[in-house]
Structure formats: structure tokens, C-alpha cells
Amino acid sequence: MSGQPQIVIDKVCHTYRPPRGKPVLALDDVSLSVGTREFLALLGPSGCGKSTLLYLIGGFLPIERGTISVESKPVTAPGPDRGIVFQHFALFPWKTVRANIAYGLERQGMPREQREARVQSLIEMVGLRGFEDSFPSQLSGGMKQRAAIARTLAFDPSILLMDEPFGALDAQTRHLMQSELLSIWQRTPKTVIFVTHDVQEAVYLADRVAVMSARPGRIKTIVDTKFDKNDKNIFKTKQFVDQVDAIWDLVRDEAIKAQGGRES
């Protein structure tokens, strides 16, 4: 990462307090900086706090200890500078693709002509031309996620927060969507924080991978993973395979610790 960081996470801790049962320390002393236009993956075993950290950055959870700032301003609530894409699409089932994408722009009061032009350009960008008037129930999983990404891009956030967005897709569709996301990211000046438990996905997509420890989640290490994303044989190159293996070893160690913690 070079230059002034866009997102700064400093000594953040977060505890879940369920109505019943003991409090659970989800994150402990997490510090991390993310540069403008960087693609950062958060990787770690289930329950390590990856999604919790993402929701804290998004302003969806209160910050109990530590600070998170975006463009040097403290995060206190959700904002239009941060768009979030969930695993399960979160589309309005009663609205068409066009209407789902236009929803946020309507609420912002964007004039109709400008709104329609923006929606159509996004439909073209994510490859949904011809499906503008389809409802979510008529779309495949990959198409639903394309529509969800377009809806998030519609209000032009500078930061995309993505919570395992391809986790519910089959392997073939997932790979196509990874390539599509990279293409969109290369064409739009966005910073992306991408939560995943898939090591190969993280290494392929990200500039850097932040590997998190078993709960309570901490940043165990940060690995530089810049490759030529346009190399069609990237998955077969020794450098890529070695990087995936090395990071998988780090994640596996934490997954074993997490498993042991549950068993004790």
C-alpha cells in the first residue's frame, strides 16, 4: 500500500452480548490500513470475526473500543461512501432488475432521465442486458448477484464491502463472477474489502490478503498477493500455487485452533 490510507482501523475490539449466555469477544485489538483503490481480502476460519469487521467498517455495528476512520473521518453510521454486497443477494423480489438498481437513485432524488441512463450503463457493465425487466425469481444465482452488485454501484460508493458475495454460487458461476468483479474493479475507481473463506479466491482477487486468527479475531499476518490478473493460466503458475499453499497453511493452523476451542 502506498500513499495515505483511505481506511484506518486502530485497536478495534468487539464483543457480542447475546440475550442469553456469556458475552463473546469476536475481535481483539485489530489494526489495519487500506489504501485508496486497493483490493483487500479478509481471510480466516469460520467465526473469526471477518464479517463483524466488515459490518463495523460499514457502520452497521457500534464501535465499542478502538477507532475506524474513512478519509480521516470517524465511522459512526452507514454512509453512501460505503456500499455493501451480501452473500444472499438482498434484492427486492417484487421489483425488476431495472427497478432494483434504480431504487437507491430514486431515494436520492436523481432526475428520471439521468437515473435511467445510469441504470442502463450499470446493466451493461455487469452483463445483464436483455434482463432489465426480469424479476429476481427468473434469474440464476450469478445473475442475481450481478444485479446486487449493480444496485450497490448505482450510488457510486468509493468503497465496496463484500461479504462472501459468491459463497452461495456453484463453482463455475463463482469463477465467472470473480473475473467479472475484477473487470468491474479495474474499470471503476473503487476500494474493495472482500470477506471470503476461499484461499484461492482471495489470492486471485486481492492485492493483499489479511489472514485473521481464530476467535477472538486478530490480524495474524498480511500477505502481498499481486499477480497478473489477466493471465489466463494464472491458476496453474508455480508462483500462484505456492502462494495459495502458503496462505492455506496459515489459515489451516487457525482453523485447527478454532476447532479445538469448540471441542474443549
N, C-alpha and C positions, 0 to 999 in steps of 0.2 A: 504494500500500500504506500502510495506517495502523496505528498501534499496534506492539506488539512483534512482530518476525518470528518465525514458527514454525520456519522452516528457514533456517540461515545457512551459506552456502558461502564460505569465505575462502581465496583464493590457492591453489586446488587445481590440482595438476598430476598427470598420469597418463601413464605410458609402458607400452606393450605390448612385451613381450620374447618374441618367438616362439622356439621351439626352434632354428630355423634363420633366418638372415637378421639384418638390423640391427634394433635397437630402434626403435620408432615412438612419437614423442611425440604422444599423442592429444589431451590437454588441457593448456593452458598458462596458469597464473595466472588461473583462473576464480573470480570472486567474484560472489555473487548472494544476495539475500534474498527469501524467500517468506512472505507473511503468512498468518495463520490464515484458512481458508475461501476463500483466493484460488485462482483457476484460472489457472495459468501455462502457456503453451505454449513449448516449446523448438523452434526452427525453424532450419534451416540446410542446406547442401548435404550430400550423401551423404559419409560418412566424417569429418564434422566433430566427432564425439565426443558427439552428443546422447544416444545410448543409453548410452554409457560413463558420462556424468554421472549419468544416471538410476540405473544399477546401483551407482554409488558412494553415492548418497543412500540406496538400498535396503540397503546394507551387503553387497552381493554381491561387491564387489571391494575389495581393501585400499586405503586412502588413503595414498599414498606421501609426498606433500608437500601442506601446507595442512591445513585442518580443515573438517569438516562437522558441524554440530550440529542436533539436533531438540529443541525445547523446552529449549534451553540445555544438552543433554547430548550429548557427542560420539558420533558414529555409529561403531561398531566391528564390527557384525554385523547381519544381518537381525533384524527385530523385529515383533511384532504391531501396532505403531503404524503400520507402512508396508506397505500391500498393493500388489502389482504385477499388472498385466494385460498379457500379452504379445500380439504380433500374431497368433500362431498358436494361440490358444485354450487350449492346455495342459490340456485336460480328460482325465480317465481314461476311455478308450474302453470299458472293461468296466463302468463304473458309470452308472446312470441320472442324469438331470438332478438329481433329488432327492438321490441319494447323492453326486454330485459336490459339490453345495452344502453338504451336511451333513458332508463329510469333515473339514474343519478343526475343526468344532464337536465332533465325536466325539473327536478327538485332544485337544481341550481338556478333555474330560470333562463337557461340558454335559449336564445331565439330559435324558432322552429327550423328555419332554413339552415342555419348554422349547425343545429343539432343533428338534422337528418344527414348532412354532408359528413359530419364527424362519425356518426354511427356507421354509415356505409363504408367509410375508409377503414374503420376497425374491422368490419365484417370481411372486407377484402384482405386485411392484414393477417387475420387468424384463419383464413381459408374456409369461410362459411358462406361464400357467395352461392346463391340458389336456395339457401335455407333460412332466409331472412324472416319468413312468415311461418316457420315451423315452431311447434311448441316443444318444450324440453322432453316430453314423453315420446316424441317422434325422433329424438336424436340418440346417437350412440354415446357411450361414456366419454370418448375422446372429443366428440363434438360439443357435448355439454361443457366440458372443461374449457374448450376453446371459447365458448360463449361467456363463461365465467371470467376468463382472463380478459376478454374484450370489454366486459362490463367494468372490471376494475381499472383497465387502462383508459376508459372513457373520460374520467375526470382528471386524467393526466397527473397522477401522483409521481413524485420524484423517487419514491421508494416503494418497491413491491415486496410484501411479506407473504411468503408462500409456505403453507403448512401441509407438507406431503401431498402436493396437488395431484400427483399421478399415482398415488398409492392404491387407488381403487380400480385402476385400469389393467387390462391384460398386458402381457409383456410386449407384444408387437405394437399396440397402440401407445404404450408408455414410451417406447423408444422413439416413435414418430413425434410424440408430444415434446420430448426432450429436445429434439432437433428444432421443432417449431419454436419452443421457448428461447433457445439460443438465437435463432434468427430474429425474433422479435426484440430481444435484448440488444442485439447488435445494431438494430435499426432505430432504437429509441434510447435516449439518454437516461436510463433508469439504474438505480442501485437495487440489487436483489439480495434478500436474505431468504434462503431456501432450506426448510427443515426436511430431512429425509433420514431413513434408516438404511438406505441402499448405498453401499460404499461406491460401487461403480458409477451410479448416478451422480453422486457428489463429486467424484474426481472428474467425470466428464463435463459437468456443467460449470463448476465453480473455478474462480481464480484462486481462492483459498478455502480450505476446509478446517473448521474449528471442531475438534473432537472433544466431546464432553464426557465427563466421568459418570459412573453410576451415581444414583441419588445419594446424597444431595448433589445436584449437578454443579460441576465446576468446569472451567476450560482446562482440559488436560494438556492439549498442545494444538498448535495451528500449523497446518501444512500448506505450503505453496503448491498449487496444482495446475499451473498454466500449461496448456497444451495447444497444439494447432487444432482448433475445433472443427476446421473444415477438412481435415484428413479423414477420408472415408475408411481408412484402415486403422484408425486410432485405437480401437479396442484390441487390436492384435499386436500393437507395438510393444516391445520389451519394456520401454520406459513406462508406458501406461499400466501394463500388467503388474510391474514391480511396485508402482505407486499404490495401486489398488490393494495388493497383498500386504504392503507395509501398513497401510491405514486399517485394513481389516484386522490385522494383528492387534492394533491399539484398541479397536472397538471390541474385539472378542474378549480381551482381558477385562474390560469394563463390564461386558455382558455377563461374564462368569461371576464377577464380584456382585453384580445386581442379583443374579440367580441365587447365589449363596446367601445374600442378605434376606431374600424372601423365604428361604428354606429354614433359616435359623429362628 
